[in-house]
Amino acid sequence: MSDKITLQEEAYLFIKSKILNLGFKPGEYITDLQIAENLNISRTPVREAFRILEREGLLIYEPKRGWKVYSLTLDDIKEIFEIKINLEALLAKKAAQCTDNALRTELKQTITAMREAADGDDVDSWVNLDKSLHSLIFTMADNHRAMTYIENLNDQWNRLRIGFSARTGRMGRSIIEHEKLVEAILSGDEELAEKETVEHLEKVRDELTSLLINMVLPYARDGI
């Protein structure tokens, strides 16, 4: 079987990467012709990619105006975290049942690396390790549908994550929350793992909301 990606996949990955890394900014209009010329492909696979990204909540189509990078609202953040809190709490509870020694060892190594990144104020490493840690927890929970859904939700607010993690004191508080969660999972305490997940995500939601209200939204004319 060939590993070569299709033109639709090429367009999808290109556009998604641009959105997640703010190459295309919230509220910005993009066209199939623009993307097709950039990738030197036809417009049909680009249109197909647009529709997939619309379903994933990253693009929105406006009649007579075209495709626009979706701008998050406070209500969007509330909905995203409402789902994340419930799903991730369930997965943390299930992860505490995992007896796979390789995964358990990798979880220990990842939380240790996260502590080092937090102590060294290494935001980029922290963000990548944070993703790896939660991905490991989802793998330990052995529920791939839930994992895929959460990853899609995370993509929707990814543009805010690096700046939020860099906020003074946030990594220091977050590493303590993550260490408590990992300790609960490794000890096999399902209820505590669920509780630590809920408390962690509620703190993230509340601090993010406060940051947006007080420091971002007043200056973000085209949304976030």
Residue frames relative to the residue before (quaternion, step in Angstrom):
aa qw qx qy qz dx dy dz
M 1.0000 0.0000 0.0000 0.0000 0.00 0.00 0.00
S 0.4302 -0.7233 0.4837 0.2407 3.57 -0.85 0.99
D 0.3746 -0.7232 0.5401 0.2122 3.55 -1.12 0.79
K 0.4490 0.7082 -0.4444 0.3153 3.58 1.30 -0.07
I 0.3590 -0.7476 0.5165 0.2129 3.57 -0.81 1.00
T 0.5303 -0.6221 0.4707 0.3319 3.55 -1.22 0.51
L 0.6551 -0.5017 0.3808 0.4173 3.56 -1.27 0.25
Q 0.6114 0.5418 -0.3459 0.4616 3.57 1.09 -0.70
E 0.6629 0.4961 -0.3001 0.4737 3.59 0.94 -0.89
E 0.6233 0.5402 -0.3361 0.4546 3.58 1.02 -0.78
A 0.6712 0.4865 -0.2917 0.4772 3.56 0.92 -0.93
Y 0.6393 0.5433 -0.3133 0.4449 3.57 0.97 -0.93
L 0.6989 0.4720 -0.2771 0.4605 3.58 0.78 -1.01
F 0.6364 0.5353 -0.3247 0.4506 3.58 1.03 -0.80
I 0.7004 0.4655 -0.2722 0.4677 3.57 0.79 -1.04
K 0.6564 0.5222 -0.3165 0.4430 3.57 0.91 -0.91
S 0.6491 0.5122 -0.3166 0.4648 3.58 0.94 -0.86
K 0.6404 0.5257 -0.3208 0.4590 3.58 0.99 -0.82
I 0.6678 0.4978 -0.3023 0.4635 3.59 0.96 -0.86
L 0.7016 0.4878 -0.2790 0.4381 3.58 0.80 -1.02
N 0.7572 0.3594 -0.1920 0.5104 3.57 1.11 -0.66
L 0.5195 -0.6941 0.3636 0.3408 3.54 1.35 0.45
G 0.3047 0.7119 -0.5546 0.3047 3.56 1.09 0.73
F 0.7010 0.1851 -0.1564 0.6708 3.52 1.31 -0.57
K 0.2742 -0.8173 0.4909 0.1262 3.56 -0.55 1.14
P 0.6641 -0.4981 0.3682 0.4188 3.59 -1.21 0.45
G 0.7969 0.2668 -0.2121 0.4988 3.57 -0.88 0.96
E 0.5541 0.6185 -0.3930 0.3949 3.60 1.25 -0.21
Y 0.3342 -0.7287 0.5640 0.1981 3.56 -1.02 0.86
I 0.0488 -0.7791 0.6245 0.0241 3.55 -1.03 0.83
T 0.2634 -0.7779 0.5548 0.1329 3.58 -1.12 0.64
D 0.5991 -0.5614 0.4268 0.3790 3.54 -1.23 0.49
L 0.6177 0.5485 -0.3434 0.4468 3.60 1.08 -0.71
Q 0.6274 0.5513 -0.3189 0.4480 3.56 0.99 -0.90
I 0.7043 0.4495 -0.2629 0.4826 3.58 0.85 -0.99
A 0.6408 0.5426 -0.3239 0.4359 3.58 0.95 -0.89
E 0.6716 0.4832 -0.2965 0.4771 3.58 0.94 -0.86
N 0.6346 0.5407 -0.3276 0.4446 3.57 1.03 -0.77
L 0.7649 0.3530 -0.1804 0.5078 3.57 0.99 -0.88
N 0.3532 -0.7530 0.4737 0.2897 3.57 1.32 -0.18
I 0.5115 0.5814 -0.4521 0.4426 3.53 0.87 1.10
S 0.6221 -0.5283 0.4000 0.4170 3.59 -1.27 0.06
R 0.6233 -0.5797 0.3836 0.3582 3.57 -1.25 0.30
T 0.5446 0.6571 -0.3957 0.3391 3.62 1.15 -0.55
P 0.7059 0.4347 -0.3006 0.4716 3.66 0.72 -0.87
V 0.5911 0.5587 -0.3664 0.4519 3.58 1.17 -0.53
R 0.6457 0.5145 -0.3154 0.4679 3.57 0.96 -0.85
E 0.6336 0.5194 -0.3278 0.4705 3.58 1.03 -0.77
A 0.6419 0.5137 -0.3124 0.4759 3.58 1.03 -0.80
F 0.6066 0.5589 -0.3461 0.4470 3.59 1.02 -0.78
R 0.6789 0.5006 -0.2988 0.4463 3.58 0.90 -0.94
I 0.6270 0.5202 -0.3360 0.4727 3.59 1.05 -0.72
L 0.6853 0.4859 -0.2794 0.4650 3.58 0.91 -0.92
E 0.5832 0.5460 -0.3686 0.4753 3.57 1.20 -0.47
R 0.6588 0.5005 -0.3062 0.4709 3.58 0.96 -0.85
E 0.6887 0.4720 -0.2711 0.4790 3.58 1.12 -0.63
G 0.5413 -0.6711 0.3757 0.3399 3.58 1.27 0.05
L 0.5557 0.6255 -0.3892 0.3853 3.60 1.20 0.32
L 0.7588 0.2003 -0.1392 0.6040 3.59 1.23 -0.40
I 0.1072 -0.7624 0.6322 0.0871 3.54 -1.26 0.44
Y 0.3061 -0.7515 0.5552 0.1823 3.58 -1.03 0.80
E 0.1194 -0.7804 0.6121 0.0459 3.54 -0.90 1.01
P 0.4611 -0.6925 0.4732 0.2898 3.62 -0.59 1.06
K 0.8417 0.1560 -0.1795 0.4848 3.55 -1.05 0.97
R 0.7217 0.3899 -0.2546 0.5121 3.61 1.25 -0.10
G 0.4898 -0.6935 0.4094 0.3341 3.57 1.10 -0.62
W 0.7365 -0.4217 0.3240 0.4180 3.52 -1.34 -0.39
K 0.0584 -0.8069 0.5872 -0.0255 3.54 -0.90 1.02
V 0.4973 -0.6212 0.5129 0.3222 3.55 -1.10 0.75
Y 0.4649 -0.7197 0.4417 0.2660 3.55 -0.70 1.11
S 0.2529 -0.7492 0.5970 0.1353 3.55 -1.02 0.88
L 0.3698 -0.7471 0.5120 0.2074 3.57 -0.73 1.06
T 0.1993 -0.7413 0.6275 0.1302 3.54 -1.19 0.65
L 0.6696 -0.4681 0.3697 0.4425 3.57 -1.27 0.10
D 0.6158 0.5401 -0.3447 0.4585 3.58 1.08 -0.66
D 0.6144 0.5390 -0.3421 0.4637 3.58 1.07 -0.73
I 0.6515 0.5136 -0.3119 0.4631 3.58 0.91 -0.93
K 0.6370 0.5306 -0.3200 0.4586 3.57 0.98 -0.87
E 0.6822 0.4836 -0.2904 0.4652 3.59 0.88 -0.93
I 0.6337 0.5399 -0.3293 0.4456 3.59 0.95 -0.90
F 0.7359 0.4256 -0.2487 0.4641 3.56 0.80 -0.98
E 0.5600 0.5791 -0.3973 0.4396 3.58 1.12 -0.47
I 0.6855 0.4586 -0.2718 0.4958 3.56 0.97 -0.88
K 0.6453 0.5366 -0.3214 0.4386 3.58 0.92 -0.92
I 0.6536 0.5309 -0.3219 0.4328 3.58 0.85 -0.94
N 0.7094 0.4621 -0.2672 0.4603 3.57 0.85 -0.95
L 0.6958 0.4674 -0.2816 0.4670 3.58 0.90 -0.89
E 0.7049 0.4676 -0.2840 0.4515 3.58 0.81 -0.97
A 0.5914 0.5497 -0.3689 0.4603 3.60 1.11 -0.55
L 0.6398 0.5192 -0.3127 0.4725 3.56 1.01 -0.83
L 0.6906 0.4812 -0.2857 0.4581 3.58 0.90 -0.93
A 0.6165 0.5321 -0.3498 0.4630 3.61 1.05 -0.69
K 0.6288 0.5373 -0.3170 0.4643 3.56 1.04 -0.82
K 0.6842 0.4671 -0.2789 0.4857 3.57 0.96 -0.87
A 0.6149 0.5629 -0.3442 0.4319 3.60 1.07 -0.75
A 0.6108 0.5659 -0.3415 0.4359 3.58 1.13 -0.66
Q 0.6354 0.5190 -0.3274 0.4688 3.59 1.25 -0.29
C 0.5224 0.6791 -0.3951 0.3313 3.59 1.26 -0.35
T 0.1452 -0.8003 0.5787 0.0594 3.57 -0.93 0.94
D 0.3962 0.7172 -0.4801 0.3133 3.60 1.27 0.22
N 0.3652 -0.7785 0.4702 0.1987 3.59 -0.38 1.25
A 0.6228 0.5433 -0.3472 0.4433 3.60 1.04 -0.70
L 0.6746 0.4780 -0.2905 0.4816 3.58 0.94 -0.87
R 0.6386 0.5263 -0.3229 0.4593 3.58 1.00 -0.80
T 0.6488 0.5062 -0.3094 0.4766 3.59 0.99 -0.82
E 0.6536 0.5126 -0.3089 0.4633 3.57 0.96 -0.88
L 0.6195 0.5383 -0.3366 0.4618 3.58 1.07 -0.74
K 0.6427 0.5166 -0.3135 0.4709 3.60 0.97 -0.84
Q 0.6722 0.5041 -0.2918 0.4570 3.56 0.93 -0.94
T 0.6630 0.5154 -0.3047 0.4494 3.55 1.00 -0.81
I 0.6705 0.4783 -0.3159 0.4709 3.60 0.91 -0.81
T 0.6020 0.5418 -0.3523 0.4691 3.60 1.14 -0.59
A 0.6611 0.4939 -0.2980 0.4798 3.57 0.97 -0.86
M 0.6240 0.5340 -0.3361 0.4609 3.59 1.07 -0.69
R 0.6211 0.5304 -0.3337 0.4707 3.57 1.03 -0.77
E 0.6558 0.5072 -0.3058 0.4681 3.59 0.97 -0.86
A 0.6517 0.5081 -0.3130 0.4682 3.59 1.00 -0.81
A 0.6533 0.5085 -0.3108 0.4670 3.58 0.99 -0.84
D 0.6683 0.5016 -0.2968 0.4622 3.58 0.94 -0.91
G 0.7269 0.4124 -0.2280 0.4996 3.57 1.13 -0.69
D 0.3929 -0.7433 0.4534 0.2959 3.58 1.34 0.08
D 0.3469 0.7310 -0.4941 0.3181 3.56 1.08 0.85
V 0.2232 -0.8395 0.4835 0.1084 3.55 0.14 1.34
D 0.6593 0.5208 -0.3255 0.4338 3.59 0.86 -0.91
S 0.6683 0.4822 -0.3013 0.4797 3.58 0.92 -0.90
W 0.6176 0.5605 -0.3391 0.4351 3.56 1.02 -0.82
V 0.6745 0.5018 -0.3019 0.4495 3.59 0.82 -1.00
N 0.6752 0.4890 -0.2984 0.4647 3.59 0.93 -0.88
L 0.6689 0.4927 -0.2961 0.4712 3.58 0.99 -0.84
D 0.5973 0.5601 -0.3518 0.4537 3.57 1.10 -0.70
K 0.6463 0.5042 -0.3093 0.4821 3.57 0.99 -0.86
S 0.6621 0.5151 -0.3044 0.4513 3.58 0.94 -0.92
L 0.6468 0.5329 -0.3228 0.4399 3.57 0.95 -0.86
H 0.7021 0.4552 -0.2768 0.4725 3.56 0.82 -0.96
S 0.6078 0.5422 -0.3507 0.4621 3.57 1.10 -0.65
L 0.6291 0.5297 -0.3195 0.4708 3.58 1.07 -0.76
I 0.6433 0.5180 -0.3180 0.4655 3.56 0.97 -0.88
F 0.6561 0.5023 -0.3138 0.4677 3.58 0.96 -0.85
T 0.6339 0.5245 -0.3242 0.4669 3.59 1.05 -0.77
M 0.6446 0.5180 -0.3097 0.4693 3.57 1.01 -0.85
A 0.6590 0.5082 -0.2991 0.4670 3.58 1.13 -0.66
D 0.2541 -0.8250 0.4714 0.1804 3.56 1.33 -0.36
N 0.5372 0.5506 -0.4554 0.4481 3.55 0.80 1.09
H 0.1839 -0.8542 0.4790 0.0838 3.55 0.16 1.33
R 0.5985 0.5574 -0.3712 0.4397 3.60 1.09 -0.57
A 0.6634 0.4900 -0.3030 0.4774 3.58 0.92 -0.90
M 0.6317 0.5437 -0.3287 0.4442 3.57 1.00 -0.83
T 0.6584 0.5084 -0.3055 0.4634 3.58 0.92 -0.90
Y 0.6587 0.5140 -0.3089 0.4545 3.58 0.96 -0.87
I 0.6614 0.4980 -0.3059 0.4702 3.60 0.95 -0.86
E 0.6321 0.5332 -0.3351 0.4515 3.58 0.99 -0.79
N 0.6334 0.5172 -0.3275 0.4734 3.58 1.06 -0.73
L 0.6360 0.5165 -0.3231 0.4736 3.59 1.00 -0.81
N 0.6541 0.5157 -0.3139 0.4557 3.58 0.98 -0.84
D 0.5985 0.5577 -0.3574 0.4507 3.58 1.07 -0.71
Q 0.6566 0.5498 -0.3143 0.4097 3.58 1.00 -0.82
W 0.7790 0.2512 -0.1793 0.5458 3.61 1.09 -0.50
N 0.3006 0.7980 -0.4761 0.2150 3.59 1.30 0.26
R 0.6202 0.5809 -0.3439 0.3996 3.58 1.03 -0.82
L 0.6932 0.4674 -0.2718 0.4767 3.59 1.21 -0.45
R 0.5542 0.6981 -0.3696 0.2624 3.57 1.15 -0.59
I 0.6780 0.4978 -0.3198 0.4361 3.61 0.84 -0.91
G 0.6737 0.4864 -0.2975 0.4703 3.58 0.88 -0.93
F 0.6474 0.5156 -0.3179 0.4625 3.57 1.03 -0.76
S 0.6654 0.5054 -0.3026 0.4585 3.59 0.95 -0.87
A 0.6711 0.5079 -0.2905 0.4552 3.57 1.14 -0.69
R 0.4643 0.6932 -0.4426 0.3286 3.54 1.26 -0.27
T 0.6149 -0.6032 0.3672 0.3509 3.56 -0.92 0.98
G 0.8506 0.1769 -0.1505 0.4717 3.54 -0.84 1.07
R 0.5483 0.6494 -0.4125 0.3279 3.63 1.11 -0.41
M 0.6672 0.4926 -0.3310 0.4501 3.62 0.85 -0.83
G 0.6369 0.5488 -0.3241 0.4337 3.55 1.02 -0.79
R 0.6779 0.4563 -0.2860 0.5004 3.56 1.03 -0.76
S 0.6686 0.5324 -0.3032 0.4214 3.54 0.96 -0.88
I 0.6329 0.5363 -0.3575 0.4289 3.62 0.95 -0.74
I 0.6187 0.5309 -0.3434 0.4663 3.59 1.07 -0.70
E 0.6458 0.5174 -0.3124 0.4666 3.58 0.99 -0.87
H 0.6732 0.4932 -0.2932 0.4664 3.59 0.96 -0.88
E 0.6378 0.5309 -0.3317 0.4487 3.57 0.98 -0.78
K 0.6352 0.5172 -0.3230 0.4742 3.58 1.03 -0.77
L 0.6481 0.5212 -0.3123 0.4591 3.57 0.99 -0.86
V 0.6734 0.4923 -0.2976 0.4644 3.57 0.87 -0.97
E 0.6325 0.5348 -0.3280 0.4541 3.59 0.97 -0.84
A 0.6529 0.5108 -0.3102 0.4654 3.59 0.98 -0.84
I 0.6591 0.5064 -0.3109 0.4610 3.59 0.95 -0.87
L 0.7050 0.4735 -0.2705 0.4535 3.58 0.84 -0.98
S 0.6590 0.4888 -0.3089 0.4811 3.57 1.17 -0.51
G 0.4713 -0.6991 0.4189 0.3371 3.57 1.29 -0.19
D 0.4645 0.6787 -0.4429 0.3571 3.57 1.25 0.33
E 0.2656 -0.8217 0.4863 0.1333 3.56 0.03 1.33
E 0.6851 0.4935 -0.2961 0.4465 3.59 0.83 -0.94
L 0.6645 0.4929 -0.3076 0.4699 3.57 0.99 -0.81
A 0.6142 0.5416 -0.3441 0.4593 3.60 1.04 -0.74
E 0.6417 0.5141 -0.3071 0.4793 3.56 1.01 -0.85
K 0.6717 0.5085 -0.2897 0.4542 3.58 0.90 -0.98
E 0.6747 0.4940 -0.3027 0.4572 3.61 0.88 -0.91
T 0.6230 0.5379 -0.3340 0.4593 3.59 1.07 -0.70
V 0.6600 0.5061 -0.3048 0.4641 3.56 0.87 -0.96
E 0.6843 0.4882 -0.2931 0.4556 3.59 0.82 -0.97
H 0.6428 0.5257 -0.3236 0.4536 3.60 0.98 -0.82
L 0.7226 0.4462 -0.2608 0.4590 3.58 0.76 -1.02
E 0.6047 0.5359 -0.3596 0.4668 3.60 1.10 -0.55
K 0.6441 0.5069 -0.3197 0.4753 3.59 1.04 -0.74
V 0.6320 0.5203 -0.3277 0.4716 3.58 0.99 -0.83
R 0.6595 0.5136 -0.3040 0.4570 3.58 0.88 -0.96
D 0.7019 0.4787 -0.2800 0.4469 3.60 0.80 -1.00
E 0.6775 0.4747 -0.3011 0.4744 3.60 0.95 -0.83
L 0.6320 0.5251 -0.3284 0.4657 3.58 1.03 -0.77
T 0.6516 0.5171 -0.3103 0.4602 3.57 0.93 -0.89
S 0.6528 0.5089 -0.3097 0.4679 3.58 0.95 -0.87
L 0.6452 0.5237 -0.3137 0.4594 3.58 0.98 -0.87
L 0.6734 0.5001 -0.2992 0.4548 3.57 0.91 -0.90
I 0.6748 0.5073 -0.2990 0.4449 3.56 0.89 -0.94
N 0.7894 0.3822 -0.1699 0.4493 3.57 0.85 -1.01
M 0.8334 0.2538 -0.0939 0.4819 3.58 1.02 -0.71
V 0.7560 0.3970 -0.2124 0.4752 3.59 1.14 -0.46
L 0.7270 0.4794 -0.2685 0.4118 3.57 0.57 -1.17
P 0.6236 0.5449 -0.3746 0.4170 3.66 0.93 -0.63
Y 0.7636 0.3510 -0.1844 0.5096 3.59 1.17 -0.51
A 0.6120 0.5563 -0.3446 0.4440 3.58 1.27 -0.12
R 0.1942 -0.8357 0.5047 0.0957 3.57 0.19 1.28
D 0.7633 0.3504 -0.1939 0.5070 3.59 1.07 -0.72
G 0.6461 -0.5239 0.3197 0.4537 3.59 1.22 0.34
I 0.4734 -0.6730 0.5028 0.2647 3.52 -1.34 -0.06
